[in-house]
Each structure stands twice: as C-alpha cells, then as structure tokens.
Amino acid sequence: MGLGPTDKCGQIRRHPCYDGANAGDVPAKQEQSVTERFERHRQPWTHEELEKLKLLAKKGMALKAISKAMTRSEESIKDRAKLDGIGIAKLR
C-alpha cells in the first residue's frame, strides 16, 4: 500500500495548493484563513463582552450579526448565551 498518488517514476505527487514549507499538511491558502479565523480561540469572556451580548440580543439581532459584531464564532455566542440564559433571535 502506497503513501498516496505517484507519478511514473514513483515519486509522490504534491497537490498544487501545497507549498514546500507545509507540504503534506494544510494547503497554504487554508493555513492563512485558519489562523485569521481563530485568532481569539478559547479566550475568556470579559464583563464588557457579556454586557454587549445581552444588549445585542435584547435588540433582536441575529446570531450571525452578533458574531460578526463581537468577533467571536457563532458557536461561542450560542454556548455563552445558553449558559447565561440569554435568548437570541432566530431570523428566518
């Protein structure tokens, strides 16, 4: 069983999205977006953020809008709102 697709001479072919630094790991395009996206990964909530969450939820803002305004993931917003008993509007 081989390690992956090979060319005629038996060398393992690399996908064009990979660069030399992280070949076989994460495509270069994805690596940049992953680091930008999770810049605040698992940061504790501050008192100011909780107050802002309550205010935005009270105004009836959608989860996606709150997430963007607070620069936190939708999942993080949902989890914290549930923990604190804050209702978030479900826009359809």
Legacy VTK file of the C-alpha trace (Angstrom):
# vtk DataFile Version 3.0
C-alpha trace
ASCII
DATASET POLYDATA
POINTS 92 float
0.000 0.000 0.000
1.458 3.363 -1.073
1.521 6.696 0.671
-0.504 8.499 -1.975
-0.723 9.182 -5.706
2.580 8.702 -7.509
3.880 9.707 -10.920
5.616 7.427 -13.434
8.949 7.416 -11.592
7.363 6.501 -8.248
7.653 9.949 -6.669
4.727 11.086 -4.519
2.831 13.865 -6.269
2.017 17.014 -4.330
-1.197 18.940 -4.765
-0.591 22.368 -6.397
-2.108 24.184 -3.388
0.682 22.963 -1.132
3.866 24.935 -0.799
7.219 23.496 0.255
7.014 24.706 3.861
3.910 22.788 4.787
3.692 20.120 2.097
1.539 17.256 3.243
-0.015 19.365 5.980
-2.506 22.190 5.379
-2.823 23.913 1.995
-1.200 27.357 2.064
-4.484 29.121 1.260
-6.299 27.408 4.122
-3.469 27.923 6.606
-3.779 31.695 6.422
-7.576 31.721 6.820
-7.440 29.269 9.734
-5.022 31.443 11.688
-7.070 34.585 10.979
-10.352 32.910 11.820
-9.305 31.504 15.189
-7.292 34.465 16.354
-9.383 34.610 19.556
-9.719 30.860 20.028
-10.897 29.985 23.549
-10.462 33.457 25.008
-12.345 34.033 28.266
-15.386 36.310 28.159
-14.965 39.740 29.704
-17.670 41.571 31.628
-17.910 44.134 28.795
-18.425 41.373 26.211
-21.209 39.822 28.278
-22.944 43.187 28.566
-22.602 43.719 24.815
-24.006 40.237 24.129
-27.013 40.961 26.349
-27.594 44.321 24.666
-27.368 42.969 21.114
-29.616 40.006 21.936
-32.130 42.335 23.576
-32.194 44.445 20.389
-33.201 41.296 18.489
-30.067 40.930 16.393
-29.476 37.616 14.629
-26.749 35.220 15.759
-24.634 35.851 12.659
-24.756 39.639 13.164
-23.860 39.328 16.848
-20.993 37.011 15.970
-19.595 39.480 13.457
-20.031 42.471 15.797
-18.244 40.703 18.645
-15.586 38.951 16.518
-16.446 35.598 18.073
-17.731 32.425 16.439
-21.447 31.729 16.226
-20.874 28.589 18.282
-19.160 30.591 21.018
-22.008 33.123 21.091
-24.629 30.343 21.230
-22.855 28.499 24.021
-22.389 31.607 26.159
-25.954 32.806 25.592
-27.289 29.401 26.643
-25.048 29.379 29.717
-26.309 32.821 30.803
-29.939 32.234 29.798
-29.901 34.862 27.044
-32.322 34.330 24.178
-31.064 35.005 20.669
-33.496 35.821 17.843
-33.856 33.173 15.155
-34.401 35.053 11.902
-35.842 33.025 9.039
LINES 1 93
92 0 1 2 3 4 5 6 7 8 9 10 11 12 13 14 15 16 17 18 19 20 21 22 23 24 25 26 27 28 29 30 31 32 33 34 35 36 37 38 39 40 41 42 43 44 45 46 47 48 49 50 51 52 53 54 55 56 57 58 59 60 61 62 63 64 65 66 67 68 69 70 71 72 73 74 75 76 77 78 79 80 81 82 83 84 85 86 87 88 89 90 91
